[in-house]
Amino acid sequence: MSARAALPADFGERRAAMLERLAEVARAHAEALAGGGEKYTARHRARGKLTARERIELLLDPDTPFLELSPLAGWGNDVTTGASIVTGIGVVEGVECVVTANDPTVRGGASNPWTLRKALRANEVALANRLPLVSLVESGGADLPSQKEVFIPGGALFRDLTRLSAAGIPTVAVVFGNSTAGGAYVPGMSDHVVMVKERAKVFLGGPPLVRMATGEESDEESLGGADMHARTSGLADHLALDEPDALRIARRIVARLNWRKAGPDPRPDPAPPLLDEEDLLGIVPGDLRTPFDPREVIARVADGSAFDEFKPLYGPSLATGWAEVHGYPVGVLANAQGVLFSQESQKAAQFIQLANQRDVPLLFLHNTTGYMVGRAYEQGGIIKHGAMMINAVANSKVPHISVLMGASYGAGHYGMCGRAYEPRFLFSWPSAKAAVMGPAQLAGVLSIVARQSAAAGGRPYDEEDDAALRAAVERQIEAESLPMFLSGRLYDDGVIDPRDTRTVLGICLSAIHSAPVEGARGGFGVFRM
């Protein structure tokens, strides 16, 4: 594809709207960065301790990126944004790792239900992409008021650590402070354990619980101190003098892993896009009912802006084709006009099969209102053709990455590899929306159903109540469709600046290639023809 320079006539308006949304996202990110707030951060520092993000910074190689995952977890709920834990992908001694760090400025790093979901997602990323896991631990265990939502599913955290180890994926725990009750099993089930002298405290039950359970009087140091675990219990493999020393030791552990990627290397010296990534701020219209050309996005993300389109004249509302991002090959599926018809669905299924034959990861760029409805389309087989596309997505074995740019409604969200279809990574632009259908359509459907029900019962229909109901439903669905709402519930891995898309994809593709990249050779189930 030749470089494209066309920009929409209202580019300035679109750019301004995107910048306004980015400002909202930045405010939400600031909440996560603040952790427990100034008071508790100051108290933490007064104890001579580093914050979670400072610990991560010392762990990672200098001047290397850290792709934070789920930074808005818990946003819009009754917990601190970020959910008292920081997770992401970074480079340690040249090795890409998943890093998790409890934030002790938020209720002592205790885990609430959103903390658990975020930590489990990080473990999932480590296992799927074969990335070593480094846990920076300082947590009082479950947040007791919410224990009913944490205790039973929380066992999966420890299950994951054993499964990672069984799969040959190293796990490293660095303990900076309390790691009590269930939290004690993080170092207990990790391959390598570092504890900070006179700071780390690891025990199943602290002195008060031991006294209640057994009548025994004990102090924290003899019960679970770092020195005891290094000299007596053997739980600590390394005893660090202080926090920087602990992080130095963790870096040396990773350096000695003899870790090698299992996937193919990228093409060396990839060419940057020919077009300016700044343009991505003004590509998506404020009204998602207005179509936009996703090729303009691809031209600002792909190496050299090169995109070899597959079946460009068939099913034109879905663009499919081959590109490279930071030297890694990708097959791209990008919604061009929003609606998916039978041709688009069939084209997508064929293209996904081709990518699996070639062992090429797939990139899904969402802007779809779903599969087309109506008598002619139902008679034309839209259900079986849509099912064909969803079948192909569900049974594809190559890694998938999804980016929600605009609308992602209905079964189109599934066909374009939404969260339930387990993409390796899924990110949203601030312009994205995801729901069963658009707010106006959903409110209209409810109005029609209520109107028909009143007619069937011979009751008069109150138009004023109908208007009020439609307005209320539209407001609710609009709010619940927005990316920060969805990100707060971990339905994506983060809301990103469109200008960062190429960088984020590059980090994700590099992480993906830590594991073998292999496609399905058949095994797609029955395609209804």
N, C-alpha and C positions, 0 to 999 in steps of 0.2 A: 504494500500500500504506500503510495506516495505521501509525503508530509502534508497535513491539512492545516490551514491557517484560519479557516472560517470561524468567526465567533458570532453569537446571536446579537441581534440589534439591541436587545435590552441587557447586554452583558453587564453594564455598570450596576443596574438594579439588582441583578442576580448576585453579583459579587457583594454588594452591600448587605443583602439579606443573609448571605452565607457568613459574612464577617460578624453579623449580629448574633447568629446562632453559635458561632465559635466562641464569642464572648460569654455566652451562657454556659457553654461547656467548660470554659476556662474557670469560671466561678465555681462550678461543681468540682473541678479538679483541685482547686485551691482548698476546698473543704477537706478533701482527702489528704492533701499535703500537710494540712494543719494538725492532723491526727487528733489527739485528745485536747488540743488547744494550748494556748500560751502558758497557762498555769501548770498543767501537768508536764509539758515539755520542759519548762524551767526546773521543775522539781526533779525530773529525770536527769537533766544535765548536771544539776547540783550534786547528784550522786556519782558524778564522774563517768556517766554512761553516754554512749553514742545513740543517736536515733536510728530507727530501722533503715532509713534511706542512706544515712551516713555509713552504716555498716555495709550496705550493699555497695556503695561507692568504693570503699576500701577493698572489698572482695574482688571487684571486677578489674580487668586490665584497664590502665589509664587511657582516657580518650576513646573508649569504645562505647557503642550505644547500648542502652538498656530498654528493651521493649516491655513496658509495663502492661500486665494483663489485668483486666477487670478492675481498673482503678476506681470506677464509680459504683462498685458493689455496695448494695444497701442504700443507694441514693433514693430519696423519697420515702424511706421507711423510718422506723423509730430507732435506728442505729446510726453511729457515726459513719459518714461516707468513707468508703474504703474498707470497711468491715474489719478494722483492727489488724490487718495483715497486708503486706506488700508482696506481690508475686510478679514474675516476669522472666524474660530470657536475656541473658547476658553472657559475656565471654570472660572466662577465668583461665589464665595461663594458656590462652589460645583455644580453649575448649568451650563450645557453646553449652551452657547449663541452664536449667530452670532453677531460679532462686526464689525462696520464700523467706519472709522475715516478719515475725510477729512485731506489732507496734505496741510496746508496753505503756505508751502514754494514753492508750484507750483501755480503761478498765483493766490495767495490768496485762494487756495482751490476751485477755480471756476470749474464748471463742463463742460467738453467737451463731445462729443458723446461717447468716450470710458469710461469716468467716469460713464456716465449714464448706459451703458450696464453692467458695473461691479457692480454698486449699485443694479440694478434690479436683477442680478444674485444672489447677497447676499440675497435680499428679498425673492427670489424664494427658496433658500436653507432654510431660516427660516420657510417659510410657509409649504413646503413639509415635513420637518422633525420636525415641531412643536418645534422650538427653539426660546426662547426669543431674541429680537433684541435690541442691545444697540448701539445707534448712537452717536459718538463723533464728534460734529458739530463745524466747523469753515470754512464757505464758503461764498463767495460773490455771490452765485447763478450761473446762466449760464454764461459760457465764451462767452461774447457778439459776438465776430467775428464768432462763430459757432452756434449762437442761432437758426438758421433755422433748424439745425439737433438735437437740444436739446429741444426746447420749447414744441413742440407738443407731442412727445413721452415721454417727461419728466414728464407729468402728472401722468404716471404710478407709479412713486415713491410715490406719496401721496395716490393714490388708494391702493397701497400695504399696506401702514401703516394702513389704515382703515380696510382692509381685514384681516390683522394679528390680529388687536384688536377684530374684529367681530368673529374671530375663537378662541378667548380666549387666544391668544399668546401675552404676554406682550411686549410692546415697551417702551424703555427708551431713552430720548434724553438728552445729556449733552452738553451744549452750552458754548464754551470757548471764542468765539470772534464773528465776524460778522456772522449773519445768515439772509441774506437779500433776498428780493423779494421772488422767489419761495422757497428759502432755509428757509424762516420763517415758512413754513408749516410743516417742519420736526418736530420742537417742537410743532407746533400748532396741529398736528395730532397724537402725541405720547401720550401714557397713563401717563407717568411720565416725568417731565421736571425739570432739574437742570440747573441753570445758575450761572456763575462766576461773582461775584460782581465787578463792574467797568470795566469789560472786555467784557461780553456778550452784544451783540447789536442785537436785533431781531425786524425787522420792514419790512413791505411790500415795503415801499419806504423810502430811506434815505432823509436827509435834502435837498440835491439838487433837488431830484425828487419831493418832497413835495412842494418846492418853485416853481418849474416849473408848477406843476399841479394845485396848489391852491393859490400860492402867500404867503403862510404861512411861517414865519421864525421860525425854531425850531432847537434845538441842539440834538445831538445823544442820550444823556442820558435821556432826558425827552420824546423823541420820541420812544425809544426802549431799554433803558438800563435795566440791570438785576434788579436793585432796584425798578424801576418803575413797571416792570412786576410782581415782588414779592408782592408789596404793593398796586398797583392800578389796573392793567389789570387782574391780577390773572393768567397770562399765566405760570409764574414760580411757581412750587410747592415747590422748595427748592432754597435758596440763599446761594451759597458757598462762602467762604472767598477767596479761591484761587483754582488753578487747582488740587493740591492733595486733598483738601477738597471736591471738586466736585466729584472726582473719589471715595473717601471714601463714600460719600453719595450714589453714584450710586451702589456701592457694597452692602450697607445696603438695598437699594430698592430691589435688586435681592434677597438678603437673606430673605426678607419678602414676597416674591411672593408665598410661600408655593407650590413650583413647584415640580411636580412629573412626572417621565417618564411614558408613557402609554404602552410602549412595554415590552416584557419579558426581564428579567435579563440574563446576560451571564452566562455560566458555571463558577463556581469559580475556581481560581487557574489553569488557562489553561497552558498546557505544551508548552514550546518554541519549535520551529522546531529543528529537530535532526541535520540538516545540516546548514552550515554557510551561513548567508545572504551575506557575502562578495563575495561568488561565483556568485551572480547575476550579477556582473559586467562583467563576461565573458561568459554568457549563449547565448546572442544574437549575431549572426555573423554580421560582417560589411556589407556583401552583403546579403540583405534580401531574395534573391532568394535561399539561402542556408537554408534548414529547420533546426529547432531545436525543442527539446522535451519540451513542456510547463510543463510537469510533474516535470521537474527539478526546475522550478520556484515554482510550488505549494509546493514541498517538502521543500522549504526554506521560505515559507510564512505561511503555515498551522500549526496549533497547533500539536505538536508531529510529524510533517511531514506526518500525516495520511490523506489519500485520498481514499475513497471508490468509485471506478470507476463504472459508469453505462454504460452498453452495450460496453465494451472495444473492442469487436471483430467486432462490427457493426459500419460502418461509422468511421473507425479508424482515419481519419484526423481531427476529432473534439473530444477532450477528454471531457467527462462530468462525474460529480460525486459529492460526498458530502464531505465536510470538515468543520472545524471550524477555526476561526481566532479570537484570543483573547477571546475565549469562546463563540463567536457568531456563530451559524450554517450558512453555505453558500452552495448554489449549484453553482458549477463551470462549466463554458463552456470555453474551451481553445483550440484555433486552434493549431493542431499538425503538419500539413503538408502544411498549407497555403490555399489550394483550398477546397471549400465546394462542395461536390457532393450531389446527391439526398439522399443517406443514411444518411449523416451527417445532412442534413436539417430536415429529418423526425425524427431522433433521438433527435435533439435539440428541436423540437416542443413538443415531448412527455415529455422530461425532464423538460421543462419550465412549462408544465401543472402539473407535479408532484410537483414541487417546490411551485406552487400556492396552491395545495391541502394541503401542509404541512406548509404553511406560512413561507417559508424559502427564505431569500433574495438571489439574483443571482449575481454572480461575472463573468464578461466577460473579458477574457484575449485575446487580439487581436493579431493575426498575420495571416492575410488572404489576399489573392490576389483576393478574390471574389468567386462567383459561377462559376462552370465549364462551358465552352462554347464548341461548336462543334456539328456536326450533331447527333452523337449517344446520346449525353447528352440532346440535345433539344428533340429528339424523345423519350428519356426516361423520360421526364417530369421535367427537372430541373427548368423550370419557375414556375410550380405549386408547386413543393417541396420547392423551395426557398421562394415562397410567403407564404407557410405554416409556415416556420420558422419566417419570418418577421411578419406575422399575430400574432403568439404566443408572440413574443417580444412586439409588439405594444399594445396588449390587456392584457398582464400580469399586475397584480396589486401589486405583491410583489416589494419591493425596488430593484433597479438595481445599480450596480457599474461597471464601465468599466475602464480597464487599457489598453492603447495602448502600447504594448511592441515592436512590429515590424511593418509590413505592415498592413494597414487597408484600402483596396481599394474597389471601386465599391459598389455594393449592399451588399457585405460581411460586409462593415462598418455598414450598416443598420441592417442586420440580427444579428450582434454582439452588437447591442444596441449602435449605435453612438449617437452623440449629439441630432440629431433631434428626437430620440426616448426617450428623457427625462430621462436618468439615473439620479439617485439622485446625483451621483458624477462621473466625468470622468477625469482621469489623464493620462499623457503620460510619457513614458520613453524618454530619449534623442535619443534613437535609432528608435523611431517611425516615420512612414510616413503615411499620409492619403491623398488620392486623388481619382479621378474617376478611374484611373489605373496607373500603373508604368510609369515613364517618357519615357523609351524606347518604351514601347507598345503604348503610346499615340502618340509619335512622328511618330512611324511607321504607325499607322492608318492614320494620316494626310497625310503622304507620299503616301500611297496606294491610298487614295481618290484623291489626286492631280494628281497622275500618271494616274488613270483611266479617270479623267476628261480631261486630255490632249489627251489621246488616243481617247476618244469619239469625241473630236473636231478636230481630225486630226492634232494636234499641236505637234512639237517635245518637248521632256521633257529634261529640263536642269538638269543634274545630280549634277553639282556643286552647283546650287541653292538649290537642294533637300538636299544635305548634310549639307549645311549651315542652312537651315530651321530646319532640324531634330536636329542639335546641339543646336540651339537657343531654340527650344521648350523643349528639354530635360533639359536644364539649368533652364528655367522658371518653369517647373513643379517640378523639383527637389527642387528648392528654395521654392515654394509654398506648398510643401508637408511636409516640415520640422516642427518639433514640436514647435519651438519658433515662427515661422510664424503663425501657427494655434493658439497657445496660446495667441499671441498678439491680435487675433481677437475673443478671448473668446470661441473658439471651444473646449477648455478643461478647467479644473479648475486649471491647473498648470502642469509644467514639473517637475517630481520628480526624485530623485536619486533612482535607483532600490533597493538599500540597505534599503531605507526608506519605501518600499512598505507595509510591514507588519504593521508598525506603522501608516502609513496613512490610511490603510484599517481599523485598529482598531478604530481610531478616527471617521472615517466615519460610521462604523457600530454602534458605540456607539451613534452617533448623530441620525442615522436612527431610533434607538430604543427609541428615545424620543417620537415618534409617534407610534400608533398601527401598527403592521406588519401583514397585512392580504392579502391573495391571492384571485385571481378571482375564483369563483366557476362556471365555464362556462363563457358565454359571450365572447367567442373568435371569434365569427363570423363564417363564412362558411370556412372550410378547404377543398380545392379542392383535391380530392383523385385520 
